[in-house]
Amino acid sequence: SRTVAALGKSDTVAFDVRRQTFNARPDAFLIASILDLTDASIRCAWLIPMAELPSIARKTKDKLSITPSAKPTSKDRYAIYRCTDMAEVVDGLIGYLSGGFR
């Protein structure tokens, strides 16, 4: 996937997954992240099970797109997948491995 837009006033970003490379395996995840290049940290990330991506993404002929808001108070459809740092991403993956993902 790739980031299509930079953050602006809306704090909304866009991530695309090409249908050609999409795999809905139950043990696969999309980790979409916004990097803060000033200190090489993750500003915000979304940990999305690939099996769920088609149900929340906008679909075109060639890709699946998500447009989450990075605002911590956002209640968009991607909010349940939002992580505030890499530790939350890791906790989500550990939760999945132990059978308790989100």
Residue pairs with C-beta under 8 A, 6 or more apart in sequence:
1 15
1 16
1 17
1 30
1 32
2 15
2 16
3 13
3 14
3 15
3 32
3 34
4 13
4 14
4 15
4 16
4 65
5 12
5 13
5 14
6 13
7 13
7 34
7 70
10 69
11 69
11 70
11 71
11 74
12 67
12 68
12 69
12 70
13 32
13 34
13 67
13 68
13 70
14 65
14 66
14 67
15 30
15 32
15 46
15 65
15 66
15 67
15 68
16 63
16 64
16 65
17 30
17 53
17 57
17 63
17 64
17 65
18 62
18 63
19 61
19 62
19 63
19 64
20 62
22 50
22 53
22 64
23 50
24 50
24 51
24 53
24 54
25 50
25 51
26 49
26 51
27 96
28 49
28 50
28 51
29 47
29 48
29 49
29 50
29 93
29 96
30 46
30 47
30 48
30 49
30 50
30 53
31 45
31 46
31 47
31 48
31 89
32 45
32 46
32 48
32 66
32 68
33 42
33 43
33 44
33 45
33 46
33 89
34 42
34 43
34 44
34 45
34 70
35 41
35 42
35 43
36 42
36 43
41 85
41 86
42 83
42 85
42 86
42 89
43 70
44 70
44 82
44 83
44 84
45 82
45 83
45 85
45 86
45 88
45 89
46 66
46 68
46 78
46 81
46 82
46 83
47 81
47 83
47 88
47 89
47 92
47 93
48 56
48 66
48 78
48 81
49 96
49 101
53 64
53 66
54 64
56 66
56 77
56 78
57 64
57 65
57 66
58 64
58 65
58 66
58 67
59 65
66 78
68 74
68 76
68 78
68 79
68 81
68 82
69 76
69 78
69 79
72 82
72 84
74 82
80 102
81 102
83 89
83 92
92 101
92 102
95 101
95 102
